[in-house]
Amino acid sequence: MAETTTGRRERKKAQTRQALADAAVRLFTERGFDNVGVREVAEAADVSLSTLFKHFPSKEALVFDLDTDIESALVAAIRDRDPGKPVLHALRDHLMRTRTAVRTDDPTFVLVESTPALRDYARRMWLRHEKALTAALAEATGLPSDDLALTGLARFALETPSLARTSGDPSRAIRDLFALLEEGWATTPLMRRAERSGQDA
C-alpha cells in the first residue's frame, strides 16, 4: 500500500512539473519571456505560486526541466561506456549525439535563442555540470578529483558544443576539438600546416 501511495505521489509531482513547464513555454512563446509573470504560469497550470516554486527555483528554470537528466546522461556516457573505449571518445560521441541534433524550429530552442536571459541561464546551467563531469573523469581514470588537469578537461569538453555550433558541420567540429584535447596542439593538422608554412617562408 505504501509503495502504491508513493508511486501515485511521484506521478502527481511529475504531472505537476510537466504542466508547469508546458504552460511556461506556451505563454513565453506566445507573449515573450519578459512579458509573463510566474503567477500567470501558475494560474495557467492550475496550481498555487508556492507549488510552482517547490518545483522550479526561478522563472528561467521553468524552461529547463530536464537539467538533472542531462547531467545523469553526461556522467553515464563515461561510467557506462563500452569496455576498452577511451574516456574522451565516449564523451565526444555523447556530445555529438546529444548536442548537435537540436531542431532550430523547436519552440523551446527558438524561445531560448531569442531571449538573452534564457541564453545566459542555459549557458550557466550547462557549465554547472563541470563538477559532476570532473568526478566521473576522476573515477574513470583513477586520478584525484582535485587534479587541475581533470577540471580543465571537463571545462574544455563542456565548451565544445557551443564552439561547434558556430561551424557549418557541428559534429565534425566537435570531433576536431576533441582531437585537439586528446592529441595536443602540436599534433593538429592546422599546427602542422602552420609549421610547414613557417619553414617555407
C-alpha positions as CSV (number, residue, x, y, z in Angstrom):
1,M,0.0,0.0,0.0
2,A,2.8,2.4,0.9
3,E,4.6,1.7,-2.4
4,T,1.3,2.4,-4.3
5,T,0.8,5.7,-2.4
6,T,4.5,6.7,-3.0
7,G,4.2,5.9,-6.7
8,R,1.0,7.9,-7.0
9,R,2.6,10.8,-5.3
10,E,5.6,10.8,-7.6
11,R,3.4,10.6,-10.7
12,K,1.4,13.5,-9.4
13,K,4.6,15.6,-8.8
14,A,5.8,14.7,-12.3
15,Q,2.5,15.7,-13.8
16,T,2.5,19.0,-12.0
17,R,6.1,19.7,-13.2
18,Q,5.1,18.9,-16.7
19,A,2.0,21.1,-16.6
20,L,4.0,24.0,-15.3
21,A,6.8,23.5,-17.9
22,D,4.2,23.2,-20.7
23,A,2.3,26.3,-19.6
24,A,5.5,28.3,-19.2
25,V,6.8,27.5,-22.7
26,R,3.4,28.2,-24.3
27,L,3.0,31.6,-22.5
28,F,6.6,32.6,-23.0
29,T,6.4,31.7,-26.7
30,E,3.1,33.5,-27.3
31,R,3.9,36.7,-25.3
32,G,7.6,36.8,-24.7
33,F,9.6,35.7,-21.7
34,D,9.8,39.2,-20.2
35,N,6.0,39.8,-20.5
36,V,4.8,36.8,-18.5
37,G,5.0,36.6,-14.7
38,V,5.4,33.4,-12.7
39,R,2.0,33.9,-11.1
40,E,0.4,33.7,-14.6
41,V,2.3,30.4,-15.3
42,A,1.0,29.0,-12.0
43,E,-2.6,30.0,-12.8
44,A,-2.3,28.5,-16.3
45,A,-1.2,25.2,-14.8
46,D,-3.9,25.5,-12.1
47,V,-1.5,25.4,-9.2
48,S,-0.5,27.9,-6.4
49,L,2.5,30.1,-6.7
50,S,4.1,28.3,-3.7
51,T,3.7,25.0,-5.6
52,L,5.4,26.4,-8.6
53,F,8.4,27.4,-6.5
54,K,8.6,24.0,-4.9
55,H,9.2,22.5,-8.4
56,F,11.2,25.4,-10.0
57,P,13.6,27.7,-8.1
58,S,13.3,30.5,-10.7
59,K,11.4,31.8,-13.7
60,E,14.2,30.7,-16.1
61,A,14.2,27.2,-14.6
62,L,10.7,26.6,-16.0
63,V,12.1,26.3,-19.4
64,F,14.8,23.8,-18.5
65,D,13.0,20.9,-16.9
66,L,15.5,18.2,-17.9
67,D,18.7,19.5,-16.3
68,T,19.1,16.6,-13.9
69,D,18.5,14.1,-16.7
70,I,21.1,15.9,-18.8
71,E,23.8,15.7,-16.1
72,S,23.0,12.0,-15.4
73,A,23.4,11.2,-19.1
74,L,26.7,13.0,-19.3
75,V,28.1,11.0,-16.3
76,A,26.6,7.8,-17.7
77,A,28.3,8.3,-21.0
78,I,31.6,7.9,-19.2
79,R,30.7,5.4,-16.5
80,D,28.7,3.1,-18.8
81,R,31.0,3.3,-21.9
82,D,31.8,0.1,-23.7
83,P,34.8,-1.9,-22.4
84,G,38.0,-0.6,-23.9
85,K,36.5,2.6,-25.2
86,P,38.6,5.6,-24.3
87,V,37.0,8.1,-21.9
88,L,37.4,11.0,-24.3
89,H,35.9,9.1,-27.2
90,A,32.8,8.2,-25.1
91,L,32.4,11.8,-24.0
92,R,32.9,13.1,-27.6
93,D,30.4,10.6,-29.0
94,H,27.8,11.5,-26.4
95,L,28.2,15.3,-27.1
96,M,28.0,14.7,-30.8
97,R,24.8,12.7,-30.4
98,T,23.0,14.9,-27.9
99,R,24.3,18.5,-28.5
100,T,24.3,18.7,-32.3
101,A,20.8,17.3,-33.1
102,V,18.9,20.4,-32.0
103,R,15.9,21.3,-34.2
104,T,16.2,25.0,-34.9
105,D,12.4,25.2,-35.4
106,D,11.7,23.7,-31.9
107,P,9.6,26.3,-29.9
108,T,11.8,26.0,-26.8
109,F,15.0,26.4,-28.9
110,V,13.6,29.5,-30.6
111,L,12.5,30.9,-27.2
112,V,15.9,30.4,-25.6
113,E,17.8,31.8,-28.6
114,S,15.6,34.9,-28.8
115,T,15.8,35.7,-25.1
116,P,19.1,36.9,-23.7
117,A,18.2,36.0,-20.1
118,L,17.4,32.4,-21.1
119,R,20.6,32.1,-23.2
120,D,22.7,33.2,-20.3
121,Y,20.9,30.9,-17.9
122,A,21.2,27.9,-20.3
123,R,25.0,28.5,-20.5
124,R,25.4,28.8,-16.8
125,M,23.3,25.7,-16.2
126,W,25.3,23.7,-18.8
127,L,28.7,24.7,-17.3
128,R,27.4,23.8,-13.9
129,H,27.9,20.1,-14.9
130,E,31.6,20.6,-14.7
131,K,31.8,19.3,-11.1
132,A,29.9,16.1,-11.9
133,L,31.9,15.6,-15.1
134,T,35.2,16.1,-13.3
135,A,34.1,13.5,-10.7
136,A,33.2,11.0,-13.4
137,L,36.5,11.5,-15.2
138,A,38.4,11.0,-11.9
139,E,36.5,7.8,-11.3
140,A,37.2,6.5,-14.8
141,T,40.9,7.4,-14.8
142,G,41.9,6.8,-11.2
143,L,43.2,10.4,-10.9
144,P,42.3,12.5,-7.9
145,S,39.2,14.6,-8.4
146,D,41.0,17.8,-7.4
147,D,43.6,17.3,-10.2
148,L,43.6,20.6,-12.2
149,A,44.1,18.7,-15.5
150,L,40.7,16.9,-15.0
151,T,38.9,20.1,-14.2
152,G,40.4,21.7,-17.3
153,L,39.4,18.8,-19.4
154,A,35.9,18.8,-18.1
155,R,35.6,22.6,-18.7
156,F,37.0,22.4,-22.2
157,A,34.8,19.4,-23.1
158,L,31.7,21.3,-22.0
159,E,32.7,24.3,-24.1
160,T,33.0,22.2,-27.3
161,P,29.2,22.2,-28.2
162,S,28.9,26.0,-28.1
163,L,32.1,26.4,-30.2
164,A,30.9,23.8,-32.6
165,R,27.5,25.4,-33.1
166,T,29.2,28.2,-35.0
167,S,30.5,25.7,-37.6
168,G,28.8,24.6,-40.7
169,D,29.4,21.0,-39.5
170,P,29.0,20.9,-35.7
171,S,29.7,17.1,-35.4
172,R,32.9,17.4,-37.4
173,A,33.8,20.5,-35.3
174,I,33.3,18.5,-32.0
175,R,35.4,15.7,-33.4
176,D,38.2,18.1,-34.3
177,L,38.1,19.9,-30.9
178,F,38.3,16.6,-29.1
179,A,41.3,15.6,-31.3
180,L,42.9,18.7,-30.0
181,L,42.1,17.8,-26.4
182,E,43.4,14.2,-26.9
183,E,46.5,14.8,-29.1
184,G,47.6,18.3,-28.2
185,W,48.1,21.4,-30.3
186,A,51.4,20.4,-31.8
187,T,49.9,17.3,-33.5
188,T,46.9,19.0,-35.1
189,P,46.8,19.3,-38.9
190,L,46.4,23.1,-38.5
191,M,49.6,23.4,-36.5
192,R,51.5,21.2,-38.8
193,R,50.4,23.3,-41.8
194,A,51.4,26.4,-39.9
195,E,54.8,25.0,-39.1
196,R,55.3,24.0,-42.8
197,S,54.4,27.4,-43.9
198,G,56.9,29.0,-41.5
199,Q,59.6,26.7,-42.8
200,D,58.8,27.6,-46.4
201,A,58.8,31.3,-45.8
